[in-house]
Amino acid sequence: MAWRTLLIAVAFACAGSAWAADTREVTEVSLSSARVAQAAPSPLRPSEGMPRYATMNPPPAEEVPGAPVAAPTAKVNVAPAPPVSPAAAQAPQPRAAAARSDEQVTIAGIRPSEDTLYRLGPGDKVRVTIFNEADLSGEFAIDGQGFVRLPLVGQVQAAGQTSFSLEGRIGETFVNGGFLLNPRVSVEIVTYRPFYIIGEVAKPGEYAYVDAMTAPNAIALAGGYTERAVESTIWIRHLGESKERAMRVDETTRIRPGDVIRVERTAYWALMSILSPLISPFATTAYLLK
């Protein structure tokens, strides 16, 4: 019994020594792993603003609203403005800086009629209005030489001018004559020169022109066609032209002041007008012999 007890004690002693050695080895390994883990830098999450791997670029820094903006450090050289000569300073400046000399400005709604394109001539009557100068304003007729006679300045060339260009010419005349410093002139056409219609119409003659007149309007003023007229075509010669042109009788054919309109006969009546002098003696003789 004594030796058995001794063997059991020795066995327990050996087992305890082995368990203590294993525990000591495991503890040393755990401590070594902990030291290595503390020595190595721990990777950060992407949300913490640093790259997770060495190949990643750091994200841009977030801007803070309301943060002051740093002033530029680069030096800026400002060239001095060139000197302006007295002549250039006194020169008139354009009213619109964006305007170009090769562009035309069209202002719509100033003149609804065709006065801006119509060339004045003898027989026309215009109303000249000079603002704040009632004594110099009025209605004036253009004479046979193409002049309009105005108070103070006398004759002003009007033939061949439009209403706009005549306004400028009248203003220059008053300024150059020393009568007005800065006149504001308005010219309006009151009466146009008449047009003429001849040929196969009921009442050929001279008629007053109406603005925007067409060929059917002119035929109606002359009393309509005769029974010998060609009703589809008329011949028109504009003022200043030497040749007449055939035009259709519809709303697209416009009549101008001073036009000469001719309505020709049909071919049948034209032939009869040639043969009637030759036929009439025979007709008279046949009637007498009857």
Secondary structure as GFF3:
##gff-version 3
##sequence-region A 1 290
A	DSSP	alpha_helix	2	39	.	.	.	ID=ss1
A	DSSP	three_ten_helix	46	48	.	.	.	ID=ss2
A	DSSP	alpha_helix	86	90	.	.	.	ID=ss3
A	DSSP	beta_strand	125	130	.	.	.	ID=ss4
A	DSSP	three_ten_helix	134	136	.	.	.	ID=ss5
A	DSSP	beta_strand	138	141	.	.	.	ID=ss6
A	DSSP	beta_strand	147	150	.	.	.	ID=ss7
A	DSSP	beta_strand	154	157	.	.	.	ID=ss8
A	DSSP	alpha_helix	163	176	.	.	.	ID=ss9
A	DSSP	beta_strand	185	191	.	.	.	ID=ss10
A	DSSP	beta_strand	195	199	.	.	.	ID=ss11
A	DSSP	beta_strand	205	207	.	.	.	ID=ss12
A	DSSP	alpha_helix	215	221	.	.	.	ID=ss13
A	DSSP	beta_strand	233	237	.	.	.	ID=ss14
A	DSSP	beta_strand	245	248	.	.	.	ID=ss15
A	DSSP	beta_strand	260	263	.	.	.	ID=ss16
A	DSSP	alpha_helix	267	289	.	.	.	ID=ss17
###
